[in-house]
Amino acid sequence: MDLSGKTAIITGAASGIGAAVAETLAKAGASGICLADIDTPGAERVASRLGCPSLVVETNVSVSDSVKSMVDATVNRFGKVDILVNNAGVAPVVRWPDVTEENWRDVLDINLNGAFHCLLHVMEHMKSQRWGRVINISSVGAFKGSITAHPAYGVSKAGLIAMTKSAAKELAEFGILVNSVSPGTIDTPLTQNNFTPEEQAMFVEDSVLKRRGSPFEIADAVLFLASERSTYITGTTIHVNGGSLLV
């Protein structure tokens, strides 16, 4: 799965799944990677170990102008955008009694609208070169509903899947494939920092493999979808969840 000559944008690249995706694409020979994140020091640390040309851009994916500036910087540095990985997301723990219009919108603005902004701003670049790969990071929560996170979390991740299907239909004629990856419980800083040990144990129990996944197990699925090994796959979701939808 050789990505020689391909450039990529990865959002939420400062840690967890995003960092693992960046390292995996770099090892596959990517010629340039933009790490987009609000945590620029974290993204810089990831960039320092990639071993390929990289660019770190402080990006708030919920703000369209911020995303446009990031995409423009990527094109100016690398000349094109071949791969977009929409990974940036939040999963605050908010129960229904504490849901407000404001915190509902906050989750949707980052998880769903952020991916939309990125797709919107890379779309014309990919269309002009008649080649592109878009991979949206969804969640098992899209299929089971939010378990402990804000109710909007599952809604936002289900919206990503609907957007994946719609964009796949629209962009196929331009050689652009759009897919999603749906992780189960993954051992990331977000999981460790947002959820109690009891909640994390519940996630593990939810998987028939009885363990959390590694961010690199998600990154391998992203690499497959970004590569020439997946040329007849678009509009679909790859489930990487240890069998959590079986129980």
C-alpha positions as CSV (number, residue, x, y, z in Angstrom):
1,M,0.0,0.0,0.0
2,D,2.4,2.6,-1.4
3,L,1.4,6.3,-1.0
4,S,4.5,7.6,-2.8
5,G,3.7,11.0,-4.4
6,K,0.5,11.4,-2.4
7,T,-0.2,14.3,0.0
8,A,-2.6,14.2,2.9
9,I,-4.4,16.4,5.4
10,I,-5.2,14.8,8.7
11,T,-7.4,16.8,11.2
12,G,-7.0,16.1,14.9
13,A,-3.5,14.9,14.2
14,A,-1.9,15.9,17.5
15,S,-2.7,12.7,19.4
16,G,-4.6,9.4,19.4
17,I,-6.0,8.2,16.1
18,G,-4.9,11.2,14.1
19,A,-1.3,10.8,15.2
20,A,-1.4,7.1,14.4
21,V,-2.8,7.9,11.0
22,A,-0.1,10.4,10.3
23,E,2.7,8.0,11.3
24,T,1.1,5.2,9.2
25,L,0.7,7.3,6.1
26,A,4.3,8.5,6.4
27,K,5.6,5.0,6.7
28,A,3.6,4.2,3.5
29,G,5.6,6.8,1.7
30,A,3.4,9.9,1.7
31,S,5.2,12.8,0.1
32,G,3.7,15.4,2.3
33,I,1.4,15.5,5.3
34,C,-0.5,18.4,6.9
35,L,-1.3,18.0,10.5
36,A,-4.2,20.2,11.3
37,D,-5.1,20.7,15.0
38,I,-5.8,23.3,17.6
39,D,-3.0,21.7,19.7
40,T,0.0,22.9,17.6
41,P,2.6,21.8,20.1
42,G,1.2,18.3,20.1
43,A,1.0,18.3,16.3
44,E,4.6,19.5,16.1
45,R,5.7,16.6,18.3
46,V,4.0,14.2,15.9
47,A,5.5,15.9,12.9
48,S,9.0,15.6,14.3
49,R,8.8,11.8,14.2
50,L,7.2,11.3,10.7
51,G,10.3,11.2,8.6
52,C,8.6,12.9,5.7
53,P,7.8,16.5,4.7
54,S,5.2,17.8,7.0
55,L,3.2,21.0,7.8
56,V,1.5,21.9,11.0
57,V,-1.3,24.3,10.8
58,E,-3.3,25.5,13.8
59,T,-6.9,24.8,12.7
60,N,-10.3,25.1,14.3
61,V,-12.3,22.9,12.0
62,S,-15.6,24.4,13.2
63,V,-14.7,27.7,11.6
64,S,-14.8,27.6,7.8
65,D,-12.2,30.4,7.3
66,S,-9.7,28.5,9.5
67,V,-10.2,25.4,7.4
68,K,-9.8,27.3,4.2
69,S,-6.5,28.8,5.4
70,M,-5.3,25.4,6.3
71,V,-6.1,23.9,2.9
72,D,-4.6,26.8,1.1
73,A,-1.4,26.5,3.2
74,T,-1.3,22.7,2.3
75,V,-1.7,23.4,-1.4
76,N,0.9,26.2,-1.3
77,R,3.4,23.8,0.4
78,F,2.8,20.6,-1.4
79,G,1.1,21.6,-4.6
80,K,-2.0,19.5,-4.1
81,V,-4.2,17.5,-1.7
82,D,-4.8,13.8,-2.5
83,I,-6.1,12.4,0.8
84,L,-8.3,14.0,3.5
85,V,-8.8,12.3,6.8
86,N,-11.5,13.9,8.8
87,N,-10.6,12.8,12.3
88,A,-11.0,15.9,14.6
89,G,-13.7,15.4,17.2
90,V,-14.8,15.8,20.7
91,A,-16.7,13.5,23.1
92,P,-17.7,15.4,26.2
93,V,-19.6,13.5,28.9
94,V,-23.0,15.3,29.1
95,R,-26.2,13.5,30.2
96,W,-29.6,14.3,28.7
97,P,-30.7,16.4,31.7
98,D,-27.7,18.7,31.1
99,V,-28.0,19.0,27.4
100,T,-28.4,22.5,26.1
101,E,-28.8,24.0,22.7
102,E,-25.3,25.5,23.1
103,N,-23.4,22.3,24.1
104,W,-25.4,20.3,21.5
105,R,-24.2,22.7,18.7
106,D,-20.7,22.7,20.1
107,V,-20.4,18.9,19.4
108,L,-22.0,19.1,16.0
109,D,-19.9,22.1,15.0
110,I,-16.7,20.2,15.5
111,N,-17.5,16.6,14.7
112,L,-19.9,17.1,11.8
113,N,-19.6,20.6,10.5
114,G,-15.8,20.4,10.8
115,A,-15.7,17.5,8.4
116,F,-18.1,19.3,6.1
117,H,-15.8,22.4,6.0
118,C,-12.8,20.3,5.2
119,L,-14.6,18.4,2.5
120,L,-15.9,21.6,1.0
121,H,-12.5,23.2,0.8
122,V,-10.6,20.2,-0.6
123,M,-13.3,19.2,-3.0
124,E,-12.4,21.5,-5.9
125,H,-8.7,20.6,-5.6
126,M,-9.4,16.9,-5.9
127,K,-11.9,17.4,-8.7
128,S,-9.4,19.3,-10.7
129,Q,-6.9,16.5,-10.5
130,R,-9.6,13.9,-10.9
131,W,-8.3,11.8,-8.0
132,G,-8.9,11.9,-4.3
133,R,-9.5,9.9,-1.2
134,V,-11.7,11.2,1.7
135,I,-11.9,9.1,4.9
136,N,-14.3,10.2,7.6
137,I,-13.7,8.8,11.2
138,S,-17.1,7.9,12.5
139,S,-17.8,5.7,15.6
140,V,-19.7,2.7,16.8
141,G,-21.8,5.4,18.6
142,A,-23.4,6.2,15.2
143,F,-25.0,2.8,15.3
144,K,-25.7,2.3,19.0
145,G,-26.3,5.9,20.1
146,S,-24.0,7.7,22.5
147,I,-23.2,5.4,25.4
148,T,-21.7,7.9,27.9
149,A,-20.7,10.8,25.7
150,H,-23.0,13.8,24.9
151,P,-26.1,12.6,23.0
152,A,-25.0,14.8,20.1
153,Y,-21.9,12.6,19.7
154,G,-23.7,9.7,18.2
155,V,-25.8,12.0,16.1
156,S,-22.7,13.7,14.7
157,K,-21.0,10.4,13.9
158,A,-24.2,9.1,12.2
159,G,-24.3,12.4,10.2
160,L,-20.7,11.7,9.0
161,I,-21.9,8.4,7.6
162,A,-24.8,10.0,5.7
163,M,-22.4,12.7,4.4
164,T,-20.0,10.0,3.3
165,K,-22.7,8.3,1.2
166,S,-23.9,11.6,-0.3
167,A,-20.4,12.8,-1.2
168,A,-19.5,9.4,-2.6
169,K,-22.4,9.6,-5.1
170,E,-21.5,13.2,-6.1
171,L,-17.8,12.8,-6.5
172,A,-17.4,9.4,-8.1
173,E,-17.3,10.8,-11.6
174,F,-14.2,12.8,-10.6
175,G,-12.2,9.7,-9.4
176,I,-12.8,10.7,-5.7
177,L,-13.6,7.9,-3.3
178,V,-15.3,8.8,0.0
179,N,-15.5,6.3,2.8
180,S,-15.7,6.1,6.6
181,V,-14.1,4.1,9.3
182,S,-16.1,3.4,12.5
183,P,-14.0,2.6,15.5
184,G,-15.1,1.0,18.7
185,T,-13.4,1.7,22.0
186,I,-9.8,2.8,21.2
187,D,-7.0,3.4,23.7
188,T,-6.5,7.2,23.1
189,P,-6.0,10.3,25.3
190,L,-9.6,11.2,24.6
191,T,-10.9,7.9,26.0
192,Q,-8.5,8.1,29.0
193,N,-9.3,11.7,29.8
194,N,-13.0,11.8,29.2
195,F,-14.3,8.6,30.7
196,T,-14.1,7.1,34.1
197,P,-12.3,3.7,34.6
198,E,-15.8,2.2,35.1
199,E,-17.0,3.6,31.8
200,Q,-13.9,2.4,30.1
201,A,-14.4,-1.1,31.5
202,M,-17.9,-1.0,30.1
203,F,-16.6,-0.2,26.7
204,V,-14.2,-3.2,26.8
205,E,-17.1,-5.4,27.9
206,D,-19.1,-4.2,24.9
207,S,-16.5,-5.8,22.6
208,V,-16.5,-9.5,22.0
209,L,-12.7,-9.3,21.9
210,K,-12.8,-7.9,25.4
211,R,-10.1,-5.3,24.8
212,R,-9.6,-1.8,23.6
213,G,-8.3,-1.3,20.1
214,S,-5.0,0.5,19.2
215,P,-5.1,3.7,17.3
216,F,-2.8,2.0,14.7
217,E,-5.6,-0.6,14.1
218,I,-7.7,2.3,12.9
219,A,-4.8,3.8,11.0
220,D,-4.4,0.5,9.1
221,A,-8.0,0.7,7.9
222,V,-7.4,4.4,6.8
223,L,-4.3,3.4,4.9
224,F,-6.2,0.7,3.0
225,L,-8.9,3.2,2.0
226,A,-6.3,5.8,1.0
227,S,-4.4,3.3,-1.1
228,E,-4.8,1.7,-4.5
229,R,-5.9,-1.5,-2.8
230,S,-9.4,0.0,-2.4
231,T,-10.3,1.3,-5.8
232,Y,-13.7,-0.3,-6.0
233,I,-14.9,0.9,-2.6
234,T,-16.8,4.1,-2.0
235,G,-19.7,5.2,0.1
236,T,-19.1,2.5,2.7
237,T,-18.1,2.1,6.3
238,I,-15.4,-0.2,7.6
239,H,-16.1,-1.3,11.2
240,V,-13.1,-1.6,13.4
241,N,-14.7,-2.3,16.7
242,G,-13.7,-5.7,18.1
243,G,-17.2,-7.0,17.3
244,S,-19.1,-4.5,19.5
245,L,-22.0,-4.5,17.1
246,L,-22.5,-8.2,17.7
247,V,-23.5,-7.9,21.3
